[in-house]
């Protein structure tokens, strides 16, 4: 199969499910070495990236004729991992949450590090997160739509904006350095001990590293 051009919402997990492969089979192919060399989290792909899709290795079962056989197919699953933290990275531990994906609700409480982890279909692209900061509250303090698989690399401005928004700073992932993004960048720098910068230097390596650290190293 020729190389595949990544579209918005694609990630390694969804591509593996689509083409009947494992994530590792795609990532470890020699033609995808460039992706590995970028040092990104494997599931953070940029729209326009080229991913080589190797041929699937068919599984063969030898069976007797004139006999009924039963085959069980295990469908792949993906893990959706979210971390509930405040703007400084302090975890919201033990908080009730509901994650809804493809009409299915998963409920629980966040871990000591704020982790929310649920199984989702590997090709899911949309979902919803609700979380309650107090046990007696009726309305969730966090109520957000989820764009699964859409996170862009932190090297891009739109990737920076998405991570800022995920961490509670008010900006939209547009790819434009607008006033809201500048304000979010200044606020993030101030709250995380990064030195102030002029507008043209608000996004630097130190800020990207801090964003990656708070965003679980992606």
N, C-alpha and C positions, 0 to 999 in steps of 0.2 A: 504494500500500500504506500502511496506517496506521502510526503510530509503533510501534516495537518496544520492549518493556520488557526491559532487560538482565537476564539470569539469571546466577547464579554460573558461572564458566567461560567466559562470552562475552567476546570481544574484537573489535576492529574487523576483524582478519584473518579470524576465523571467521565473522563476520556477512557479510562481503563474499563469501566462498566459498559460504555457504549460499544467498544471494540472487542469485548470478550477477553480482556487481558488482565494481568495484575499490574498494579502501579509500578512495582519493582521491575517488571519485564520491560516496561516503557522507559523508565528512568535509566536502567542499566545498559540499554542498547548503546553501542558505540556511536551511533549517529546522534545521540542526545547528550553527548559529553559536554557540549557547550552549556546546556542548561544546568548541569551539575556544577560546572566551573563558576557559575554566577553566584553560588553560595546562598541562594534563596531557600526558604522553606519549599519543599517539593510541590506543595499545592498552591503556591502563589505564582500564577502565570500572568503574563501581560498580554492584553489583546494585541494580536499581530505576531506573537511568538510563533516560531515554527517548531513543531514536535513531530519527530519521526514515529510512525505507528508500525511496529513490526507485525509480520503475519502471525496469527494465532496458531498455536500448536494444538491440533485437534486431539481429543482424548478418545482412545479406541477401547472398546470392551468386546471381548470374544464370548459369544453366547451360543448355546445349542439351538438348533432350529426346532420348529414345531413345539415350542415351549413358550409360555408367557413369562416375560421378565418385567420386573419393576425397577425403574431407575429414579433415584432421588437427586434432584438438582438443588444445590445450596446457592441461593441468590446472594450476591454480595451486599454488604452493608457498609455504611460510612459512619464515622464518628464526627458529630458536630460538637466542637469544644468552644465554650465561651467562658470568659472570666469576668466576674462582677467586681469592679474596683472603682474607687473614686479617682479624681483627677491627679492625685499623687501616687496612685498605684496601691493604696491601702485596700485590702480585700473586704468585700461584703460577704462574710462567712455565715453559713447556716440560714440563708434567706430562702423563703419559699419561691419557687419559680414554676412557670408553665411555658413550655416550648411547643408550638404548633407548626407542623410541617405536613403538607399534603393532607390536611384535614385530621391528622392524628395528633393527639395531645400527649405530651410526656411531662409528668409532674415530679417534683422532688425538692430537695434543699441543696443549696450550693455548699461545696466543701470548705474546709478551713482556709484554703487559699482563694476562695471565691469561685472555684471551678464548677461549671455546669457542663455535663457531658451526656449526650443522648445519641442513640442510633437513628440515622435518617437514611432514606433512599439515596444511593450514590449520585443520582442525577438530579436531585432536588436543587432548585435555585432560589426558592423563596420560602420564608417562614416568618414566625412572630415570636418574640420573647416578652414575657411579662414577669415581673419580680416584685415582691413585697418586702419592704424594709422592716415592717412591724407585723407581728402575728395577728393583731386585731384590726388591721386595715382592710377595708372592702375594695378599694381601688388600688391597682398596682402603682408604685412609684416609678417603676421602669416599664414602659410599654413601647416596644420598638419593632418595626418591620426589619426582617433580616434578608440581606441579599447574599445568599450562600454561593461561594465560589467566585464572587466578583472582586475580591480584594486584589488591588494592583500592587506591584512591588514598591517598597518604600523609597526606591531611587527616583520615582516619578512624583510630581507634585500631587496628582490625584490620589496616589497611594498614601502620601503624607496626610492629605485632607481626610481620607477615609478613616485613618487611625485616630486622628484628632477627634473626629465626630464620634467614633466608637468609644473614646475615652471621656466623652461628655463635653467637648468643646464645640461651640456653635460655628460650624462651617459646613458647606456642602462640597462633596467631591466633584468639582466641575473641571479641574485642571487649570483654572485661572486664579492668579494671585490677587483676589479681590479684597475689599476692605474687611469683610468678615473673616477671611482666612488670615490676613495680617494680624487682626485682633486676637484670633485663636492662637496663632503662633507666639505672639508676645505673652499671652496669658500662660501658655504651656511652658515657655522658657522661664518665666518668673516663678511659677509654682514648682518647678523641678530643678532650680538652682543653676540654670544655664545663663550665661551672660547676655545682656541686652545687645541687640544687633540693629543695624540700619535695615531698611526695608529690603534692600537687595541682597542681604546676607542673613535673613531670618531663618532660612533652611540651610543648615550645615551638617557636617558629618556627626557632630555631637548630638544634634537634635534627632537625626535619623536613628542613631544608636539608642537613644533614650526611648524613642517611640517603639523600636523593635523590642527592647527589654520589657516595656510595660505591656506590649501586645504579644507577649509569650514568644519572643524570639523569631517572629515570622519575617 
